[in-house]
Amino acid sequence: MVRIILVICSVALLLMSALYILVEYFSFKEAEKSKVSTLAVVIASNSSAALAFQSSEDATEILGALRADKYIKAACLYDVDGKVFATYPKNLNHQALPVKPREDSYFFKGKFIEGFQSVKQGNLHLGTLYIKSDLGGLYSRISFNILVAFILILVTLGVGYLLSNVVQRTISQPIIALEQTAKSISEKGDYSIRAIKTGNDELGSLTDAFNTMLNRIEHQNYEIIQVNRESSKLAAIVESSGDAIIGTSSELLITSWNSSAERMLGFTSEEMMGLPVSIILPREQLNLEAITDKLKSGEQLEPIETYFVTKNKELVDISLTISPVKDQVGKVIGMSQIARDITHQKKTERKIVENEEHLRLATQSAELGTFDLDLIAGTMLWDKRCRELFGINHQEPVIYEKDFVKRLHEEDRERIIKETEATFDKGLTSGIYDVEYRTVAETDKRVRWVKAKGRVFFDPHDKPIRFIGSVLDITRQKQDELRKNDFIAIISHELKTPLTTIKSYIQLLLARAQKETDAFGMNALTRADSQTSKMASMIKDFLNLARIEEGKLVLVKEIFDVGILMDNVVSEANFLSNTHDIKVDYCKGFKVNADKEKISQVLINLISNSVKYSQPGTSITVGCAQEGNRLKIFVSDEGVGISPGDQIKLFTRFYRVENDKIKTVSGFGIGLYIVSEILKYHDTKIEVDSQEGVGSTFYFYLEALV
Ligand code: ADP
């Protein structure tokens, strides 16, 4: 900068000086010319008399006056004939003078100015004056001017140098600081650096402008980084997506093709770039031109179910979502097409339709009614047959309370509600529903027996969401069963009398064998007696079952001591089986009003179950506990226990738990049913506490009498 200032000053001064010297040169020359001509005119007019009188002395003297001007180097007077008449200096060699005079004129010749001036008297030409003046004054003046200009330039440059140093400090330094800031930003790529403002002048404004520019660059840089980050994220998502993502231009040419598209269609990205999308989505199948128009008009499109044509000319079922790709001003410049492979879903749908048809045919031929409960939406769908079986003839949507609960037979209602609720508890039933109950038709009150089977579906939090099942009319089956019950009742009744007689004779014989100390007879008859008791107990169960089924169970109540009854039952049980340690706990003196024989049957059934379902050698406790005015009677064992799901169904007829541990234990599944029914007749109920692998306690309450 200093250099620039100095060069500019120098050039300006040089130009100015040169111009000045040039002007000086010409004006000095003109001045010299006019001085010489004036001098010549004066000398010429003074010399006219000397020429007229031909006095060379006078003429020489007049010329001698030129001495006063040191630059006049030569002069002469020519006479009228052109001969040299007088010279200056006096003895000047005539060779140095022009040979002839000329017309009046003044001219520059080398370092001299020369001139001719005619000498006249009136109009009479007397001669000519020649004058020669040295231009030495001019050159010494020019030399002086050049010297002055040189000194001036030197002084100016010196002052300029000093000034520019000061100026540099105020102007250059902020600029240098700006330059350094710019340099370190470009080296480090750190756009948070800012230039320091040194004042409020133009340079301060420049620093502000520079910093504002940096702010904008930093902001834009941040935005670019964000955009890059977003777009690389997006690119990664597109690449890793399981869906085929294909970009097309507004001319429907392919512009992008992800790896899932490659996998789904068999074409590579390189193969497809720039090709029309109709290769994989034939026009007759999907009018993409029309779709483009719709997108351009701002319409939103729902996913379309269609198919792709692959490289191998196979068809792939897809769900296609088409969205517009817009430029910065919102103009649609292409489309993005996201395709999900739904081949599997489509196959499943077709399979479902087939299965539904099979199911429909099967339910139709089996006369099965079906129900479908959406537990989230709270809707119940019953088909025609199901409505028939519940005896409802309206076509309105079915309501749980009005159409299901109310149509259940009074005697089955509570049990079925309980079992239905238990089905919704995944932990209890695993969602399996298998029940039998009676329905009473709304219109003609016809009673039907139905068997309902179903399944509850749960969400991941085990919340029931759907309950689907079927209902089958088993009224005829039930009638057959009733007939069978009658048959069992008759047989049991017929067997009971001879069995009682046999038992009496065995006991007579046993008494005699005891008397005669017949060891073999005693042993054989004791066994025969025990087997007869078991048989009698079974026949009692069958008789009770038949009576219960027919609703003909009659109680004969009496007040008796439970402790005594228990002692008898337990000693009978110990007599029948000696594999377990059966004991009675705190039962002495508690009296109840009940059917002694039937309560005894209840206890026998519970004890015989405990014997059947626990390991030999474990103990079984039969006991009482008074709770207020109620007496709790229980039978407790250390057996296999019962799962919560089975506990609910245990008291239904013919229900037997199916598991590996007890599969070899024989039984009919009626013992607990009879227990439950007998206790219902006593206005109480059987309950159970059980844990698998730990044991079970069956208990019931009777009113305690003091
Ligand atoms: P069963 O003739 O099968 O014994 P029950 O009606 O007496 O018929 O019992 C029904 C089912 O209940 C049995 O199959 C058995 O699995 C279960 N059960 C009854 N009592 C017990 C018990 N004390 N311990 C374990 N399981 C029992």
Residues whose N, C-alpha, C, O or C-beta is under 5 A from the ligand:
A	BS01	ADP	N609 S610 Y613 G639 V640 G641 I642 L650 Y655 R656 V657 S666 G667 F668 G669 I670 G671 L672 Y673 S696
